[in-house]
């Protein structure tokens, strides 16, 4: 019984700690208010609501480092997330679709560059 209670409280603890970190970064000027708000919405989706589709999308985006050729796509993803109310299901569904397409394009660019680089190493 104690283990079940601890697991239920763990998400709340993660959310609280992440929210504190975001707040501290905003106070120090490392995050703009709209960026902080967006991050809080994201951790709510991932940690509290356990939106696995959105988590998968974020993992796909962050697993590979971009480069100058993908910078514009990364900025569009960031601007899209910041400007969207992720608490509205229609908005979240639309942004998930748009960001998914952007990530696929970014991955295609990175894969093509990797293939080109691999060709030079042979």
DALINQUI-V263009 format. One record per residue. N is the residue number from 1. OMEGA is omega in degrees with one decimal (none if undefined). Layout:
BEGIN
n = [N | N]
omega = [OMEGA | OMEGA]
END
This chain:
BEGIN
n = [1 | 2 | 3 | 4 | 5 | 6 | 7 | 8 | 9 | 10 | 11 | 12 | 13 | 14 | 15 | 16 | 17 | 18 | 19 | 20 | 21 | 22 | 23 | 24 | 25 | 26 | 27 | 28 | 29 | 30 | 31 | 32 | 33 | 34 | 35 | 36 | 37 | 38 | 39 | 40 | 41 | 42 | 43 | 44 | 45 | 46 | 47 | 48 | 49 | 50 | 51 | 52 | 53 | 54 | 55 | 56 | 57 | 58 | 59 | 60 | 61 | 62 | 63 | 64 | 65 | 66 | 67 | 68 | 69 | 70 | 71 | 72 | 73 | 74 | 75 | 76 | 77 | 78 | 79 | 80 | 81 | 82 | 83 | 84 | 85 | 86 | 87 | 88 | 89 | 90 | 91 | 92 | 93 | 94 | 95 | 96 | 97 | 98 | 99 | 100 | 101 | 102 | 103 | 104 | 105 | 106 | 107 | 108 | 109 | 110 | 111 | 112 | 113 | 114 | 115 | 116 | 117 | 118 | 119 | 120 | 121 | 122]
omega = [-179.7 | -179.8 | 179.3 | 179.3 | 179.3 | 179.3 | 178.7 | -179.1 | -176.3 | 179.4 | 177.8 | 178.2 | 178.3 | -179.2 | -178.8 | -179.3 | 177.9 | 178.7 | 176.7 | 179.8 | 179.1 | 178.5 | 179.4 | 178.9 | 178.3 | 179.5 | -179.8 | 178.9 | 179.2 | 177.2 | 172.1 | 179.8 | -179.3 | 176.1 | 178.4 | 179.3 | 179.1 | 179.5 | 177.0 | 176.8 | -179.1 | 179.9 | 174.2 | 179.3 | -172.2 | -174.3 | -174.6 | -177.0 | 179.1 | 178.1 | -174.4 | 178.0 | 179.5 | 176.6 | 178.7 | 179.1 | 178.4 | 178.2 | 179.2 | -179.2 | -173.3 | -175.1 | 179.0 | 177.9 | 177.9 | 178.0 | -177.7 | -179.0 | -179.3 | -177.1 | -178.3 | 178.0 | -179.7 | 177.7 | 177.6 | 177.7 | -179.8 | -179.4 | 179.5 | 178.6 | -176.7 | -174.9 | -176.1 | 173.5 | -176.1 | 179.1 | 176.2 | -173.5 | 178.9 | 178.7 | -179.2 | 178.6 | 179.2 | -178.5 | 177.3 | 179.0 | -178.9 | -178.8 | 176.1 | 178.1 | 178.7 | 179.8 | 177.5 | 177.8 | 178.0 | 179.1 | 178.7 | 179.3 | -179.2 | 178.1 | 179.3 | 178.5 | 178.3 | 177.7 | 177.8 | 179.2 | 178.1 | 178.8 | 179.1 | -177.2 | -176.0 | none]
END
